[in-house]
């Protein structure tokens, strides 16, 4: 088992995290025991972050004690792997859909460092007093104003020198325009507020998606 980032491991072509809740599966993922430790298989077809790593992400700023605000947490698949990586930190999971937040609550019951919030990322003031400043803002929100939501939340929550990780879905912004044009326009907009550490396309693992790693200026 080869460690490629803090808390992220690779065996052959497969990605894994060290399971912070041993012998518990959340999403029917593979559990692999190696050197007396249990690892969870992380599928890049289900996670934009895993896809970015497979596509050559050079740096993963999430650390063992990171405080992470996750926007668009949904059922909790990727948040659960971030909770493994930041096993001594905390993951605030925000989503506006009651049904998926219910599933996120079930995941949080097995992982004490995930805190679910039923809230709209368009209105960060609703959870501002509950979250406070964070090391990482991670966003996977399929809405037309994805950039606006990301900038607003990073401005409110991100510590100086903190990192924003953005999974951008082109088709949610404009179904007619070519994704490459949308990504370049988004990059120019983000550069007004951040230093872009990395930008990469996620196809074919995640169709019409790009991934940005941004550092707060």
N, C-alpha and C positions, 0 to 999 in steps of 0.2 A: 504494500500500500504506500503510494508516494504522496507526500503532502505538497500541494501546489500553491496554496494560500493558507493563511492561518485559518484552521478549522475546515479546510476543503481538501479532499484527497482524491486520488485517481488510481484506478486499477484497470489496466488496458485502456479502453476507450470510455469507461464508465466513471462517473463522478459519484462521490460519497461525502457525507458529513458524519462526524462522530455522534452517535445517537445519545442525546442528553437525557432521554427517557428510555433506558434499555428495555428490550423485549416488548416494546409498544410500537405498533404500526398505526399510522394515521390515515394513509392513503394507499394501502396495499403495496407499498414500496418494498423493494428487496431489502432484507436485513442480512448483512454479511459480517461474520466474526473472523477477525484476523488479529493475531498477536494478543489474544485475550481481550480485545475491544470490539464493540459492536458498531457497525456503520450502516447508514441508511442510503440506499441508492437514490440518486437525484436525477430526474429525467428532464433533459433539455427541451423535450417536446411539450412539457407541461409548465416550464418555468423559463421566463425571459432571462433571469439572472444566470441560470445554468447554461442557457443557450449562449449568452455573452461570454461565459468562461470557455465553453467549447470552441467558440469562434475566435479565441485568442486574447481575451481581456488581459491586459498586462498588469493590472493592479486591482486588488479588491480592498477597499478602505474599511470594510467592516472588521472590527477586531473583537476579541473575546469579551470585552467589557463595554462594547458600544451600546449607546442609547439610540434606538432606531424608530423613526416615525414611518410607518408603511401605509401609504395611501392606495386604496384599491385592494385591500387584503383578501377579499372574496372568501373562499372556503378555508384559506389558510395554508395552501400547499407551499408556496415559496416562503411565506412568513415562518413556517415550521422549520425550514432548513436554515433560515437566518437565525432563528432562535437556537439552533445547534451551534452555529458559528459564534454567535454572541451569547454563549452559555452563561456568562457571568454578567451580562447586560440585560437589556429589556427591549421588547418589540411592542410598540403601540400600533395595533391594527385597526385602520379606519375603513369603513365601507358603509354605503347608504342603504343597502338592500337587506331587509330584516331576515330573509330566508338564509342568505349566505352567512350573515353574522351569527345566526344560530349555530351553523356548522363551525364557525370560527370559535365560538364559545366552547363547543365540545373539544376542539383541538387545544384550547387554552387550559382546559381542565387537566390535560395530561402534560402541559408544559407551563410551568409556573411563571416563566418570563415573557409570556404573551398576554397583553391586555387588550381585549376587543372594545371597539367603540362603534356604535351605530350612529354615524354622522356623515355629512356631505362635505367632501374636501373643498368644495367651493366656498365653504363658510368655516374656515379654521378657527374663527373666534369662538365657535361652539365648544371646542375641546382645548383651547389654548391654556386655560388654567389647570387642566388635568395633565397636560403633557410637559410643558415647559421647554427648555432648550434641549436640543438633541445633537448627536454627532453625525447622524445620517438621516437624510430624507430620501426614502425610496418611493417612487411613484409608478404605478401601473394602472392608469385610469383611462379607459377608452371613451373619452369625450372630446368634442370639437375644440374646447378651450384647454387642452391638456397643458400647454405651455404656461398659460395664465395661472392655472391652478398650482403648477409646480413652483413658479416664481413666487407666488403669494405665500405658499407654505414654507418655502426655504427662507424667505425674508423674515417670517415670524419666528420660526423655530430653530433654524440652523445656527450652530455656534460659529464664531469666527474660525476660519480655516476648516470648517466642516464640509462634508461632501453630499452632493445630491446625485442620486442614481435615477435615471429616467428611462423607462421603457416606452417608447413613442410608437403609437399605432397610426400609420398614415391614413388608412381608410376611415378612421373615425373623424379625421380632420376634413378630408375631402375625398369623396369616392371617385371623382373624375380626374383629378390631377395625378400625375405620375408620382409615386412615392419618393423617388430620388429628389424631386424638386421640393417636396414638403420637408424632407429631412434637411436639405441645405438651408431652406428658409428658417427652420427651427434652430439650426446651428447658429445662424446669424443673430437671431433673437436672443438666444441663450448667452451668446458672447457679450451682450450688453451688461449682463449681471454676474457672469461667472467666468472662471478660467476653465476651458474645456480640456480635461485631462485625457479623455478618450472618447471616440465615436466609432461605432461599427454597426454594420448591417447584420441582422439576425436570420435572414433567409438563407437556406430553406427551412431551418429549424422552426422559426417563427415568421410566417409569411407577412411581408409588408410592415415589419417592425425594425426599428433601430434602437440602439442603446447608447446613452450618454452618461459619462462620468464627469461631473462638474464640481469645481471647488469654489467655495464662496470667496469672493474678493474682499 
